[in-house]
Amino acid sequence: MIAYLEGRLLKKDPDRILLLVNHVGYEILVPAFVMENLPEEGSDEALALYIYFHQTERTPRPVLIGFNRESEREFFELFISVETIGPLKAVKALILPVEDIAAAIEEKDTAKLKKLAGIGDRVANKIVATLQGKTGRFGRPRAASGTGEPGPKRIEEADEKDFVVQVMDVLVSRLGHKTGEAREMVADAMKRNPAIADPESLFEEIYRGGGIPGEGA
């Protein structure tokens, strides 16, 4: 089974790409929110994708679905556990970032869920009923609440920046932390120093707070 591919983007179509990996071209379906972050067609920039591999008796031809981060693939696997939502329907539906969809599920915001392609009122309610309480770890990192200070807002704004996404990806995919654990480490570091504006500074603050156990031993 294919779980990860890294290569060069040869072609982009509205819902799929052709990725050249070691002289082999892989056709990969890509949700809209992932497609927005991909390099231009024909770019020499290396592209790495986490792959959901789909093949059944009814779908004997293997289907590859690509994601920028492992946590996005994990959310996708949870999303398709909802009755009537299969992998192909889910690929078309996911036009919003995973963080936004997870927040809508936890807040029972069916109006926002109905903005997803092909999701009507009945399915939106079924998504909430099935997944609420299971998707919180995919939301945006927040500082501890209850202080009355604007810390949580800063965390949400910082998470929109590329450097936070980069650090989260390294913590999860390279250093082996769980997504929720990595998110908490980032939130704690940003709470201690809200002025952080680049990945190097964020890593330094995480190290300073003892947030990466076992590193440097």
N, C-alpha and C positions, 0 to 999 in steps of 0.2 A: 504494500500500500504506500502511496506517495503522501508524505506529510509536509514536505518543505521543498521549495525549488528556488534556485537563484540563477539568474541569467540576464539576458538583454531583451528589452521589449522591441519586438519586430513590428507588431501591428496592434492597433486599437480599434475595436468596434464599439457600438453603444453599450453592449452588455458583456463583452468578452475581449480577451487579448490573446496574442500569440507570443509566447515566451521562448526564446532560444536558449537551451541549456545543453552544453556540450554537443553542439551540432544537431540537436533534436528539438523540434518545435512542439511545444505543448499548448493546446488550446485550453484556456482557463476562463471560466465564468467569473465575473467580478461584480459585486454589489455596487450601486451607484456611489455610496459614501467612500468606498475604497478607490474607485476609478478616479475620483476627484484629486487624489494624492499621488497618482502615478506620473512618471516622467513622460515626456513627449514621445510620440511614435518614432522609432529609429534612433533614439538617444543611446549614447554609449554608456550611460549611467547604469550601474548594476542594479537590478531589481530583485528583491528577495520577498517571497510570499509564503505564508503558512497555508497549507492546502487541506481542504476538506474533501475526502475522496468518497464519491457516491457511486455505488453499483449494486443493483438488485436484479432479481429474476425479471421484473417488469422493465427494468432499465439496464439491460445487459452491457450496453456501451458505457464504459467508465466516464464519469463526469467529474472534473476538477473545479473546485471553487476556491478562489484565492482571497487572502486577507493580509493586511499589513502587519498585524500583531497577533500573537498567539491568543491573547485575551479576546480578540474579536472572533476568532474561530470558536473559542469556548462558548461565547455568547450565542453564536450561530447554532451550535449543537444543542444548547438549551432551548433556543427559540423554536427549533423544528420538533421539539418534544410536544408542542401544542398540537392537539388533534386538528386535522385538516390542513396543517402547514407542513408541507414537504420541502426538501432542499431547493427545488427549482422555484417554487412559489416564494420561498424565503429570500432567495437571491434577488428577485424582482421587488420584493417588499421593502428591503432594507435600503431606503434612500436617505435616512438620517443617521448620524453617528451613533454608535452603540451606546455611548454615555447618555444621550438624549432619550433613546428608547428605553433604557433601563430606568431612568428617572421617571418617565411616563408610567411605566409599569408599577413602580413602587408607590407612586402618587395617585394611582387609579385614574390617570388622565386618558380616558378613552378617546377624547376628541383629538388628542395629539397622535394617538396610535392609528386613528382612522386616516391620518395624513399619509401613512405608509401605503405604497402601491398595492392595490388589490385587497386591502383590509377594510371590511365593513364593520357595522355596529356589532353584529353577533360575534365575529371573530375577535374583535378588539376586546370585548368582554371576556371571551374565552381565554385570551392571552393573559389578562389580569388575573382571572381565577386560577389559572395554571401556574403562573410564574411569580406572582407577587410574593415577596419574601425571599426569593431565590436570586434576584438580580442586583441586589444592593452593592455587591463587590465590583460591579462593572460601572458604577456611577463615578462622578468626579470626586477627587479627594477633597475632604473638608477638615478644617481644624476643629478641635473640641469646641462645642457650643456652650452657651450659658454664661459667657463672660460679658456679653453686650458689646464686645469690640468687633471691628470689621474684619477680623481674621479670615472667617470662612469665605467672604466675598473675594478676598485676595487669592485664596487657594483656587477658587473656581476660575478667576481670571488668568492666573498663572498656568492652569492646566490647558488653556487654549493655546499656549505658546509651544512652539516646536521643541524647545529644550526640555520641557517636562515630559513630553511624549518620548523623547529619546532616552531619558534617564529611566523612565518606567520600563521601557522595552529592554534595556540592558539589565535592570534588576530582575526581570522575570525570565527573559529568554537566555541570558548568559550567566547570571549569577544564581539562578534556580529558586528565586523567591516566589511565593504565591502572589497572585495579583493583588489581593486584599492587603497582604503584608507590605508589598512594595508601595501601594497607595498610602498606607499609614505612615511609612517612613518618609515619603515625599511631603505629606501634609505636616508632619512634625518639623521637618527641616524648614519648610516655608513659614511655619508659625514662628520659629525661632528667628528667622531672618527673612522678612517679606521682601527685602530689596534684591534678592537673588534674581539674576537675569540671564544666566548661561548655565550649561550642563556641568562645567567644571566646578563652578561655585556651589551648585546644588549637591554634587557628589561630596565636595569637601565638607559641607554642612552635615550631610548624612553620616560621614565618617566621624566628624567631630562629636556628633550625638550618640555614637556607638551603634548606629543603625544597620551596619553590615557585619553581623557576627561571623567570625571565622576568617574574615579577610585579613591579609597581611600577617597571618600567624606563621 
